């Protein structure tokens, strides 16, 4: 694996080649959909990701994005890389995807959706690179573009699910919807482990949410343990995930 500085030098060499505007745009599209670090730093303007430790995490999660409960420490960029970066990458790769973001409560999930929504609204470079996926004026042109109903990018199909929707486990899950990708972020919080009864309530709500996937659908779990017997432990005990990725930053 190239180091962060080696990757940055490789990008520089690629764009030093003589090419016209369309060729440069095609190269940027290829890198944005195939290189999570490039997408985050160069296209999504996340300069805070441009550090060696976060770079290594980018390479890990893009190599194996599904089939893990990512148990990272707080402020370790797990939501930035997975819920934000990988979800955007997947939409750019396949605008027909449907994503359900689930958190302990719907306001938490809406915050993750809001970040993606605003990026699609305000990142002109992103919209110019992917005019076949992203609306030039989504507030005006998108069939749905809100935190309540979700957001719909430019797509050919007409499923009842939006491209991205945000839902809470304990305060009103959707009915009769099925998503190709389920992203569980912050399903366990301090409030969710306040009592054994609350832990059971959240765990039962998570189990119910598993009916909202499609055949062949994938899931991603991102979070931090709050109690030894919290919902993440129950998820592991039920073998809903193939493996757990434990990451702690030095220091």
DRENLO-491888 format. One record per residue: residue number from 1; residue in three letters; x, y, z of N, C-alpha, C in turn. Coordinates in nm, 3 decimals. Atoms other than C-alpha are relative to their C-alpha. Example, Ala and Ser with C-alpha at 12.3 -4.5 7.8 and 13.67 -1.06 7.14 Angstrom:
BEGIN
n|res|n_c1|n_c2|n_c3|ca_c1|ca_c2|ca_c3|c_c1|c_c2|c_c3
1|ALA|0.089|-0.119|0.000|1.230|-0.450|0.780|0.090|0.120|0.000
2|SER|-0.082|-0.119|-0.006|1.367|-0.106|0.714|-0.077|0.109|0.073
This chain:
BEGIN
n|res|n_c1|n_c2|n_c3|ca_c1|ca_c2|ca_c3|c_c1|c_c2|c_c3
1|UNK|0.084|-0.120|0.000|0.000|0.000|0.000|0.087|0.124|0.000
2|UNK|-0.073|-0.127|0.002|0.126|0.344|-0.087|-0.026|0.077|0.129
3|UNK|0.021|-0.088|-0.114|0.175|0.587|0.198|-0.084|0.120|-0.044
4|UNK|0.078|-0.120|0.032|-0.028|0.906|0.219|0.079|0.093|-0.092
5|UNK|-0.079|-0.092|0.082|0.255|1.119|0.079|0.027|-0.059|-0.138
6|UNK|-0.021|0.063|0.131|0.320|0.867|-0.198|-0.126|0.009|-0.085
7|UNK|0.125|-0.013|0.074|-0.049|0.874|-0.294|-0.018|0.142|-0.052
8|UNK|0.013|-0.140|0.042|-0.052|1.253|-0.303|0.094|0.030|-0.116
9|UNK|-0.094|-0.019|0.110|0.257|1.249|-0.524|-0.050|-0.070|-0.127
10|UNK|0.055|0.070|0.116|0.090|0.993|-0.751|-0.113|0.081|-0.063
11|UNK|0.104|-0.086|0.055|-0.213|1.222|-0.787|0.063|0.114|-0.080
12|UNK|-0.064|-0.115|0.064|0.017|1.512|-0.873|0.056|-0.039|-0.137
13|UNK|-0.058|0.046|0.126|0.194|1.311|-1.142|-0.109|-0.028|-0.104
14|UNK|0.109|0.028|0.093|-0.135|1.199|-1.295|-0.052|0.129|-0.063
15|UNK|0.059|-0.122|0.052|-0.263|1.553|-1.330|0.103|0.092|-0.067
16|UNK|-0.102|-0.074|0.074|0.069|1.680|-1.466|-0.001|-0.036|-0.148
17|UNK|0.003|0.042|0.139|0.005|1.490|-1.785|-0.081|0.100|-0.083
18|UNK|0.074|-0.089|0.089|-0.114|1.691|-2.082|-0.136|-0.062|-0.033
19|UNK|0.134|0.050|0.028|-0.491|1.650|-2.113|-0.095|0.118|-0.011
20|UNK|0.098|-0.107|0.010|-0.794|1.855|-2.206|-0.095|-0.005|0.119
21|UNK|0.091|-0.013|-0.114|-1.076|1.955|-1.972|-0.081|-0.128|0.022
22|UNK|0.081|0.121|-0.013|-1.288|1.648|-2.045|0.082|-0.117|0.052
23|UNK|-0.085|0.108|-0.048|-0.998|1.411|-1.990|0.033|0.017|0.148
24|UNK|-0.028|-0.026|-0.141|-0.912|1.579|-1.660|-0.122|-0.032|0.087
25|UNK|0.123|0.028|-0.074|-1.275|1.555|-1.548|-0.023|-0.151|0.011
26|UNK|0.017|0.145|-0.002|-1.288|1.186|-1.643|0.096|-0.064|0.099
27|UNK|-0.097|0.053|-0.096|-0.973|1.120|-1.440|-0.045|0.029|0.143
28|UNK|0.049|-0.033|-0.133|-1.118|1.300|-1.140|-0.119|-0.088|0.038
29|UNK|0.113|0.089|-0.027|-1.439|1.097|-1.169|0.048|-0.140|0.036
30|UNK|-0.053|0.134|-0.026|-1.240|0.774|-1.183|0.061|-0.008|0.140
31|UNK|-0.062|0.000|-0.133|-1.039|0.866|-0.874|-0.104|0.017|0.110
32|UNK|0.100|-0.027|-0.103|-1.342|0.996|-0.683|-0.084|-0.123|0.031
33|UNK|0.081|0.120|-0.023|-1.529|0.668|-0.727|0.084|-0.121|0.037
34|UNK|-0.085|0.114|-0.029|-1.228|0.443|-0.674|0.098|0.019|0.113
35|UNK|-0.100|-0.032|-0.100|-1.020|0.617|-0.409|-0.067|0.087|0.106
36|UNK|0.074|-0.072|-0.104|-1.194|0.716|-0.085|0.078|0.120|0.053
37|UNK|-0.081|-0.111|-0.050|-0.904|0.933|0.033|-0.005|0.117|-0.097
38|UNK|0.006|-0.107|0.100|-0.900|1.130|-0.293|-0.137|0.067|0.003
39|UNK|0.135|-0.056|-0.003|-1.277|1.173|-0.280|-0.017|0.095|0.118
40|UNK|0.021|-0.081|-0.119|-1.276|1.305|0.076|0.085|0.127|-0.002
41|UNK|-0.091|-0.114|-0.011|-0.972|1.534|0.053|-0.010|0.093|-0.119
42|UNK|-0.009|-0.083|0.120|-0.974|1.654|-0.306|-0.134|0.047|-0.053
43|UNK|0.130|-0.036|0.056|-1.344|1.659|-0.394|-0.096|0.049|0.108
44|UNK|0.092|-0.038|-0.108|-1.535|1.678|-0.064|0.062|0.100|0.097
45|UNK|-0.065|-0.111|-0.071|-1.285|1.931|0.076|0.020|-0.027|0.148
46|UNK|-0.021|0.036|-0.140|-1.216|1.743|0.398|0.151|-0.001|0.029
47|UNK|-0.143|-0.012|-0.027|-0.865|1.871|0.475|0.038|-0.068|0.131
48|UNK|-0.029|0.066|-0.126|-0.895|1.722|0.825|0.030|-0.148|-0.016
49|UNK|-0.026|0.142|0.027|-0.875|1.376|0.669|0.144|-0.021|-0.049
50|UNK|-0.132|0.009|0.061|-0.532|1.453|0.521|0.109|-0.019|0.106
51|UNK|-0.098|0.039|-0.101|-0.333|1.280|0.795|0.027|-0.148|-0.013
52|UNK|-0.041|0.139|0.022|-0.146|0.951|0.799|-0.095|-0.101|0.063
53|UNK|0.084|0.097|-0.070|-0.365|0.776|1.057|-0.136|-0.014|-0.068
54|UNK|0.131|0.005|0.065|-0.691|0.868|0.884|0.014|-0.059|-0.140
55|UNK|-0.027|0.059|0.131|-0.541|0.781|0.546|-0.001|-0.153|0.007
56|UNK|-0.004|0.145|-0.015|-0.471|0.429|0.671|-0.139|-0.058|0.023
57|UNK|0.138|0.046|-0.022|-0.832|0.396|0.791|-0.079|0.004|-0.131
58|UNK|0.066|-0.006|0.132|-0.954|0.507|0.447|0.030|-0.125|-0.079
59|UNK|-0.039|0.117|0.079|-0.758|0.227|0.287|-0.062|-0.128|0.058
60|UNK|0.059|0.119|-0.062|-0.891|-0.028|0.537|-0.147|-0.012|-0.034
61|UNK|0.145|0.011|0.018|-1.259|0.056|0.503|-0.039|-0.010|-0.147
62|UNK|0.036|0.013|0.140|-1.258|0.094|0.125|0.034|-0.138|-0.053
63|UNK|-0.035|0.136|0.041|-1.090|-0.246|0.091|-0.106|-0.100|0.044
64|UNK|0.104|0.090|-0.052|-1.364|-0.410|0.302|-0.107|0.084|0.067
65|UNK|0.097|-0.093|-0.059|-1.656|-0.171|0.349|-0.116|-0.066|0.071
66|UNK|0.118|0.067|-0.054|-1.921|-0.427|0.440|0.041|-0.120|0.086
67|UNK|-0.027|0.119|-0.080|-1.947|-0.709|0.692|0.077|0.027|0.128
68|UNK|-0.072|-0.033|-0.122|-1.799|-0.523|0.988|-0.086|0.085|0.093
69|UNK|0.042|-0.097|-0.102|-1.908|-0.363|1.310|0.125|0.080|0.032
70|UNK|-0.117|-0.084|-0.021|-1.661|-0.075|1.318|-0.010|0.067|0.136
71|UNK|-0.001|-0.051|-0.136|-1.601|-0.014|1.687|0.127|0.082|0.017
72|UNK|-0.113|-0.090|-0.011|-1.374|0.288|1.695|-0.024|0.093|0.119
73|UNK|0.013|-0.098|-0.105|-1.303|0.540|1.967|-0.071|0.125|-0.049
74|UNK|0.064|-0.125|0.036|-1.482|0.873|1.974|0.101|0.091|-0.070
75|UNK|-0.084|-0.095|0.076|-1.347|1.139|1.733|0.109|-0.071|-0.080
76|UNK|-0.094|0.076|0.082|-1.175|0.873|1.522|-0.037|0.001|-0.148
77|UNK|0.036|-0.020|0.140|-1.338|0.982|1.191|-0.083|-0.114|-0.059
78|UNK|0.073|0.114|0.055|-1.551|0.669|1.162|-0.124|0.042|-0.078
79|UNK|0.118|-0.047|0.073|-1.869|0.856|1.061|0.041|0.078|-0.126
80|UNK|-0.046|-0.077|0.115|-1.674|1.086|0.829|0.039|-0.091|-0.115
81|UNK|-0.048|0.089|0.104|-1.518|0.797|0.642|-0.110|-0.092|-0.052
82|UNK|0.093|0.105|0.039|-1.804|0.547|0.641|-0.139|0.056|-0.032
83|UNK|0.137|-0.049|0.021|-2.143|0.716|0.686|-0.003|0.111|-0.103
84|UNK|-0.007|-0.112|0.094|-2.042|1.028|0.491|0.073|-0.040|-0.128
85|UNK|-0.081|0.024|0.119|-1.761|0.932|0.253|-0.042|-0.121|-0.081
86|UNK|0.035|0.121|0.074|-1.849|0.574|0.162|-0.141|0.007|-0.058
87|UNK|0.136|-0.011|0.053|-2.219|0.653|0.125|-0.002|0.087|-0.126
88|UNK|-0.008|-0.084|0.119|-2.142|0.936|-0.118|0.068|-0.075|-0.114
89|UNK|-0.067|0.077|0.104|-1.899|0.715|-0.306|-0.093|-0.101|-0.064
90|UNK|0.092|0.101|0.053|-2.162|0.442|-0.341|-0.107|0.063|-0.088
91|UNK|0.101|-0.068|0.082|-2.418|0.691|-0.474|0.060|0.042|-0.133
92|UNK|-0.066|-0.041|0.125|-2.170|0.824|-0.731|0.024|-0.120|-0.090
93|UNK|-0.021|0.122|0.078|-2.096|0.467|-0.839|-0.131|-0.054|-0.057
94|UNK|0.128|0.060|0.038|-2.460|0.360|-0.853|-0.115|0.087|0.050
95|UNK|0.109|-0.087|-0.045|-2.733|0.627|-0.839|-0.132|-0.073|0.023
96|UNK|0.121|0.077|-0.027|-2.993|0.348|-0.825|-0.002|-0.058|0.142
97|UNK|-0.006|0.053|-0.136|-2.882|0.255|-0.473|-0.102|0.069|0.089
98|UNK|0.086|-0.059|-0.103|-3.118|0.312|-0.181|0.065|-0.027|0.135
99|UNK|-0.074|0.006|-0.125|-2.965|0.385|0.158|-0.090|0.041|0.115
100|UNK|0.069|-0.036|-0.122|-3.131|0.380|0.497|0.101|0.021|0.111
101|UNK|-0.087|-0.029|-0.113|-2.938|0.552|0.775|-0.082|-0.012|0.127
102|UNK|0.073|0.025|-0.124|-3.049|0.431|1.118|0.088|0.036|0.119
103|UNK|-0.066|-0.035|-0.125|-2.952|0.580|1.453|-0.095|-0.030|0.115
104|UNK|0.085|0.022|-0.117|-3.085|0.548|1.806|-0.131|0.079|-0.013
105|UNK|0.118|-0.084|0.021|-3.325|0.837|1.737|0.008|0.066|-0.137
106|UNK|0.002|-0.057|0.134|-3.434|1.000|1.416|0.077|0.133|-0.011
107|UNK|-0.082|-0.123|0.012|-3.280|1.344|1.492|0.148|-0.028|-0.019
108|UNK|-0.141|0.035|0.020|-2.940|1.175|1.515|0.023|-0.043|-0.145
109|UNK|-0.014|0.047|0.138|-2.991|1.001|1.181|-0.014|0.114|-0.099
110|UNK|0.019|-0.114|0.090|-3.115|1.322|1.020|0.126|0.086|-0.010
111|UNK|-0.124|-0.078|0.004|-2.788|1.492|1.113|0.098|-0.060|-0.101
112|UNK|-0.086|0.063|0.100|-2.598|1.236|0.904|-0.052|0.027|-0.141
113|UNK|0.059|-0.031|0.130|-2.841|1.282|0.614|0.024|0.146|-0.037
114|UNK|-0.017|-0.144|0.025|-2.814|1.661|0.649|0.139|0.030|-0.056
115|UNK|-0.136|-0.023|0.047|-2.438|1.647|0.598|0.015|-0.040|-0.147
116|UNK|-0.005|0.044|0.141|-2.474|1.449|0.273|-0.082|0.094|-0.087
117|UNK|0.089|-0.089|0.075|-2.763|1.668|0.157|0.068|0.134|-0.030
118|UNK|-0.065|-0.130|0.019|-2.568|1.990|0.208|0.121|-0.011|-0.092
119|UNK|-0.114|0.019|0.091|-2.264|1.848|0.030|-0.048|-0.001|-0.144
120|UNK|0.055|0.003|0.135|-2.476|1.774|-0.276|-0.053|0.136|-0.043
121|UNK|0.052|-0.133|0.032|-2.626|2.123|-0.258|0.111|0.101|-0.026
122|UNK|-0.098|-0.110|-0.004|-2.311|2.327|-0.201|0.132|-0.029|-0.069
123|UNK|-0.129|0.033|0.060|-2.022|2.141|-0.361|-0.013|0.005|-0.152
124|UNK|0.017|-0.020|0.144|-2.020|2.280|-0.713|0.091|-0.092|-0.080
125|UNK|-0.092|0.087|0.072|-1.716|2.082|-0.818|-0.054|-0.141|-0.007
126|UNK|0.059|0.134|-0.002|-1.884|1.758|-0.714|-0.113|-0.011|-0.100
127|UNK|0.113|0.003|0.093|-2.196|1.844|-0.910|0.048|0.007|-0.146
128|UNK|-0.052|-0.011|0.136|-1.992|1.940|-1.219|0.067|-0.129|-0.046
129|UNK|-0.064|0.127|0.036|-1.799|1.612|-1.209|-0.102|-0.110|-0.024
130|UNK|0.101|0.106|0.011|-2.118|1.404|-1.177|-0.137|0.058|-0.036
131|UNK|0.129|-0.058|0.039|-2.395|1.586|-1.368|-0.105|-0.105|-0.032
132|UNK|0.092|0.109|0.028|-2.548|1.248|-1.452|-0.058|-0.060|0.127
133|UNK|0.045|0.054|-0.128|-2.594|1.171|-1.082|-0.063|0.108|0.088
134|UNK|0.041|-0.105|-0.092|-2.639|1.502|-0.901|-0.071|0.114|-0.073
135|UNK|0.077|-0.110|0.057|-2.891|1.778|-0.968|0.078|0.130|0.008
136|UNK|-0.062|-0.132|-0.005|-2.760|2.122|-1.061|-0.068|0.086|0.105
137|UNK|0.077|-0.073|-0.101|-3.036|2.266|-0.841|-0.097|-0.098|0.067
138|UNK|0.085|0.105|-0.058|-3.168|1.985|-0.620|-0.122|0.054|0.074
139|UNK|0.114|-0.056|-0.071|-3.394|2.213|-0.416|-0.117|0.024|-0.094
140|UNK|0.103|-0.026|0.100|-3.583|2.290|-0.735|-0.037|-0.125|-0.079
141|UNK|0.021|0.105|0.099|-3.542|1.978|-0.947|-0.021|-0.140|0.056
142|UNK|0.009|0.136|-0.052|-3.521|1.673|-0.721|-0.144|-0.035|0.037
143|UNK|0.135|0.041|-0.040|-3.845|1.474|-0.672|-0.023|0.009|0.150
144|UNK|0.005|-0.015|-0.146|-3.770|1.465|-0.298|0.135|0.053|0.046
145|UNK|-0.126|-0.058|-0.048|-3.514|1.674|-0.115|-0.023|0.063|0.136
146|UNK|0.024|-0.050|-0.135|-3.575|1.702|0.258|0.050|-0.102|0.100
147|UNK|-0.042|0.091|-0.105|-3.465|1.554|0.587|-0.110|-0.097|0.038
148|UNK|0.111|0.087|-0.036|-3.811|1.411|0.647|-0.024|-0.110|-0.103
149|UNK|0.031|0.096|0.106|-3.866|1.241|0.310|0.124|-0.062|-0.063
150|UNK|-0.121|0.049|0.061|-3.504|1.184|0.216|0.035|0.078|-0.125
151|UNK|-0.044|-0.068|0.122|-3.316|1.290|-0.096|0.009|-0.101|-0.114
152|UNK|-0.004|0.084|0.120|-3.336|1.151|-0.449|0.093|0.065|-0.102
153|UNK|-0.090|-0.050|0.103|-3.051|1.193|-0.696|-0.058|-0.034|-0.137
154|UNK|0.045|0.030|0.137|-3.080|1.161|-1.074|0.013|-0.151|-0.022
155|UNK|-0.001|0.143|0.018|-3.178|0.799|-1.133|-0.106|-0.039|-0.101
156|UNK|0.093|0.048|0.100|-3.365|0.591|-1.387|-0.121|-0.069|0.063
157|UNK|0.108|0.075|-0.065|-3.572|0.377|-1.151|-0.091|0.090|0.082
158|UNK|0.097|-0.075|-0.080|-3.869|0.482|-0.943|-0.045|-0.081|0.122
159|UNK|0.040|0.073|-0.121|-3.858|0.286|-0.616|-0.066|0.095|0.099
160|UNK|0.064|-0.086|-0.100|-4.062|0.412|-0.324|0.100|0.055|0.101
161|UNK|-0.105|-0.049|-0.089|-3.743|0.452|-0.125|0.078|0.114|-0.068
162|UNK|-0.089|-0.105|0.050|-3.544|0.773|-0.165|0.142|-0.055|-0.011
163|UNK|-0.140|0.042|0.008|-3.174|0.753|-0.246|0.059|-0.015|0.139
164|UNK|-0.044|0.007|-0.140|-3.096|0.829|0.119|-0.115|0.045|0.089
165|UNK|0.099|-0.037|-0.100|-3.339|0.832|0.409|0.060|-0.016|0.139
166|UNK|-0.050|0.004|-0.138|-3.284|0.885|0.783|-0.112|-0.041|0.093
167|UNK|0.102|0.052|-0.089|-3.469|0.693|1.052|0.058|-0.030|0.137
168|UNK|-0.038|0.037|-0.135|-3.459|0.629|1.424|-0.048|-0.139|0.032
169|UNK|0.040|0.135|-0.038|-3.471|0.284|1.573|-0.118|0.002|0.096
170|UNK|0.099|0.004|-0.108|-3.690|0.376|1.871|-0.113|0.102|-0.016
171|UNK|0.103|-0.103|0.012|-3.902|0.663|1.739|-0.062|0.004|-0.139
172|UNK|0.077|0.003|0.124|-4.083|0.549|1.429|0.077|-0.048|-0.121
173|UNK|-0.063|0.055|0.119|-3.923|0.315|1.178|-0.098|0.001|-0.117
174|UNK|0.089|0.002|0.116|-4.058|0.314|0.823|-0.066|-0.137|-0.016
175|UNK|0.067|0.126|0.034|-4.296|0.047|0.697|0.000|-0.016|-0.151
176|UNK|0.008|0.033|0.144|-4.303|-0.125|0.358|0.111|0.065|-0.080
177|UNK|-0.116|-0.049|0.073|-3.958|0.001|0.264|0.113|-0.100|0.015
178|UNK|-0.111|0.095|0.000|-3.651|-0.199|0.175|0.119|0.065|-0.069
179|UNK|-0.118|-0.071|0.049|-3.303|-0.053|0.129|0.111|-0.098|-0.040
180|UNK|-0.112|0.082|0.044|-3.007|-0.194|-0.058|0.118|0.009|0.097
181|UNK|-0.107|-0.021|-0.097|-2.770|-0.049|0.203|-0.059|0.056|0.128
182|UNK|0.038|-0.051|-0.131|-2.841|-0.008|0.573|0.126|0.045|0.072
183|UNK|-0.113|-0.056|-0.074|-2.601|0.217|0.763|-0.048|0.029|0.142
184|UNK|0.034|-0.020|-0.141|-2.628|0.193|1.141|0.111|0.081|0.067
185|UNK|-0.100|-0.087|-0.063|-2.446|0.484|1.304|-0.060|0.062|0.125
186|UNK|0.048|-0.050|-0.129|-2.483|0.585|1.668|-0.133|-0.064|0.039
187|UNK|0.119|0.070|-0.049|-2.746|0.322|1.735|0.006|-0.021|0.150
188|UNK|-0.018|0.008|-0.144|-2.602|0.298|2.084|0.054|0.133|0.050
189|UNK|-0.039|-0.127|-0.061|-2.580|0.620|2.287|-0.012|-0.012|0.151
190|UNK|0.013|0.001|-0.146|-2.570|0.713|2.652|-0.145|-0.021|0.041
191|UNK|0.142|0.017|-0.031|-2.951|0.735|2.650|-0.046|-0.144|-0.020
192|UNK|0.047|0.134|0.034|-2.985|0.389|2.499|0.048|-0.107|0.098
193|UNK|-0.050|0.098|-0.097|-2.797|0.219|2.784|-0.034|0.042|0.143
194|UNK|0.035|-0.055|-0.132|-2.970|0.399|3.072|-0.059|-0.106|0.094
195|UNK|0.058|0.106|-0.082|-3.136|0.076|3.193|-0.004|-0.129|-0.082
196|UNK|0.013|0.125|0.075|-3.164|-0.293|3.102|-0.122|0.001|-0.092
197|UNK|0.121|-0.006|0.083|-3.514|-0.221|2.972|0.024|0.080|-0.127
198|UNK|-0.029|-0.080|0.118|-3.384|0.049|2.739|0.092|-0.074|-0.096
199|UNK|-0.087|0.079|0.087|-3.107|-0.176|2.610|-0.082|-0.102|-0.077
200|UNK|0.086|0.097|0.067|-3.369|-0.441|2.533|-0.087|0.068|-0.106
201|UNK|0.083|-0.071|0.096|-3.591|-0.183|2.362|0.077|0.032|-0.127
202|UNK|-0.081|-0.035|0.116|-3.311|-0.068|2.134|0.039|-0.126|-0.078
203|UNK|-0.038|0.125|0.067|-3.198|-0.424|2.062|-0.117|-0.058|-0.078
204|UNK|0.118|0.050|0.070|-3.551|-0.530|1.972|-0.032|0.087|-0.123
205|UNK|0.025|-0.089|0.114|-3.588|-0.223|1.749|0.099|-0.026|-0.112
206|UNK|-0.099|0.036|0.103|-3.264|-0.311|1.571|-0.041|-0.128|-0.071
207|UNK|0.040|0.127|0.061|-3.387|-0.667|1.515|-0.116|0.022|-0.097
208|UNK|0.112|-0.030|0.088|-3.709|-0.528|1.367|0.047|0.069|-0.128
209|UNK|-0.049|-0.074|0.116|-3.513|-0.298|1.135|0.066|-0.090|-0.103
210|UNK|-0.063|0.091|0.095|-3.345|-0.599|0.976|-0.097|-0.044|-0.109
211|UNK|0.099|0.030|0.104|-3.670|-0.653|0.785|-0.004|0.105|-0.110
212|UNK|0.005|-0.111|0.094|-3.600|-0.331|0.596|0.111|-0.006|-0.105
213|UNK|-0.101|0.019|0.102|-3.321|-0.469|0.380|-0.060|-0.076|-0.118
214|UNK|0.043|0.078|0.117|-3.347|-0.638|0.040|0.086|-0.125|-0.007
215|UNK|-0.081|0.119|0.021|-3.224|-0.978|-0.067|0.131|0.041|-0.065
216|UNK|-0.131|-0.039|0.050|-2.852|-0.937|-0.122|0.046|0.136|0.049
217|UNK|-0.038|-0.129|-0.053|-2.849|-0.606|0.065|0.115|-0.011|0.099
218|UNK|-0.115|-0.001|-0.091|-2.554|-0.505|0.281|-0.025|0.101|0.112
219|UNK|0.012|-0.087|-0.117|-2.517|-0.335|0.618|0.137|0.043|0.047
220|UNK|-0.121|-0.051|-0.063|-2.256|-0.123|0.790|-0.037|0.050|0.139
221|UNK|0.024|-0.042|-0.138|-2.235|-0.066|1.164|0.117|0.084|0.047
222|UNK|-0.104|-0.091|-0.046|-2.042|0.225|1.309|-0.037|0.047|0.140
223|UNK|0.035|-0.045|-0.132|-2.023|0.305|1.676|0.109|-0.020|0.102
224|UNK|-0.090|0.013|-0.114|-1.859|0.298|2.017|-0.075|-0.071|0.112
225|UNK|0.064|0.067|-0.112|-1.936|0.061|2.303|-0.020|0.097|0.117
226|UNK|0.029|-0.079|-0.119|-2.107|0.232|2.598|-0.012|-0.087|0.124
227|UNK|0.012|0.096|-0.111|-2.176|-0.073|2.815|0.041|-0.137|-0.052
228|UNK|-0.046|0.134|0.040|-2.047|-0.430|2.817|-0.111|-0.081|-0.065
229|UNK|0.112|0.078|0.053|-2.395|-0.563|2.736|-0.094|0.084|-0.084
230|UNK|0.088|-0.086|0.078|-2.524|-0.290|2.507|-0.042|-0.069|-0.130
231|UNK|0.057|0.060|0.121|-2.696|-0.348|2.173|0.107|-0.052|-0.095
232|UNK|-0.107|0.050|0.086|-2.367|-0.386|1.986|0.042|-0.141|0.043
233|UNK|-0.034|0.134|-0.047|-2.286|-0.685|2.206|-0.105|-0.100|-0.042
234|UNK|0.107|0.090|0.043|-2.625|-0.838|2.128|0.008|-0.026|-0.151
235|UNK|-0.017|0.018|0.145|-2.564|-0.780|1.757|0.108|-0.104|-0.027
236|UNK|-0.109|0.096|0.018|-2.237|-0.970|1.782|-0.041|-0.139|0.044
237|UNK|0.044|0.130|-0.051|-2.393|-1.247|1.989|-0.094|-0.071|-0.096
238|UNK|0.093|0.059|0.097|-2.660|-1.297|1.723|0.067|-0.026|-0.134
239|UNK|-0.079|0.028|0.120|-2.386|-1.321|1.460|-0.057|0.070|-0.123
240|UNK|0.051|-0.077|0.114|-2.544|-1.052|1.245|0.114|0.054|-0.084
241|UNK|-0.115|-0.051|0.073|-2.196|-0.939|1.146|0.106|-0.108|-0.011
242|UNK|-0.103|0.100|0.021|-1.913|-1.140|1.004|0.121|0.023|0.089
243|UNK|-0.120|-0.031|-0.075|-1.642|-0.961|1.199|-0.012|0.138|0.063
244|UNK|-0.005|-0.130|-0.065|-1.563|-0.668|1.424|0.135|0.062|-0.026
245|UNK|-0.124|-0.071|0.026|-1.304|-0.408|1.335|0.020|0.097|0.117
246|UNK|-0.029|-0.082|-0.117|-1.157|-0.259|1.653|0.116|0.091|-0.036
247|UNK|-0.106|-0.095|0.035|-0.956|0.056|1.600|0.011|0.104|0.110
248|UNK|-0.029|-0.106|-0.097|-0.796|0.281|1.858|0.124|0.074|-0.048
249|UNK|-0.112|-0.081|0.044|-0.565|0.566|1.773|0.106|0.006|0.109
250|UNK|-0.108|-0.009|-0.098|-0.224|0.575|1.942|-0.011|0.130|0.077
251|UNK|0.007|-0.120|-0.082|-0.221|0.818|2.232|-0.136|0.028|0.052
